Amino acid sequence: MILGMSTSTFTLLHVVLSLIGIVSGAIVAVALVGNRRSPGWTALFLLTTIATSATGFLFHSASFGPPHVIGIISLVVLAVALFAYYIRGLVGAWRPAYIVTAMLALYLNVFVGVVQAFQKLPVLQPLAPTQSEPPFLVAQIVVLALFVVLGLLAVMRFRPQSANWA
């Protein structure tokens, strides 16, 4: 039991939060590249991505490992994104700081999603049983390249009209 829920129910909650974070984050990323504001989607993305990282720490684990490291990194970059967006209003260097940290948080969520897909989906698991095989590496490289391109485009194109738009 985790937080009064069965482990399977809690896992479902964690996965649903993660998927909402990924979908809303993708909408935010597209909006940034298109130089559009999306305060509602941004709030949903940040909230669910924080919840995803936080709930990940509640799973029973025998030792500290890579998922914990990714969770800590994600929470730190999300703290910077929140500060840049809500406190500093994306003014000056806080605009690219927000974009980079938001995109990094989304990337980390997708990175973990790819890991989980190769571990859990019967169609992918045989392609990379140890996650060191070429299909897994190619998938992760493609995801990374996509996020680098989206991040660069967002930094170049997103120029909010006003500091008080959030």
Secondary structure, DSSP 8 states (H G I E B T S, - for coil): -BTTB-HHHHHHHHHHHHHHHHHHHHHHHHHHHTT---HHHHHHHHHHHHHHHHHHTTS--SS--HHHHHHHHHHHHHHHHHIIIIISTT-TTHHHHHHHHHHHHHHHHHHHHHHHHHHH-TTTGGG-TTS-SHHHHHHHHHHHHHHHHHHHHHHHH---S-TT--
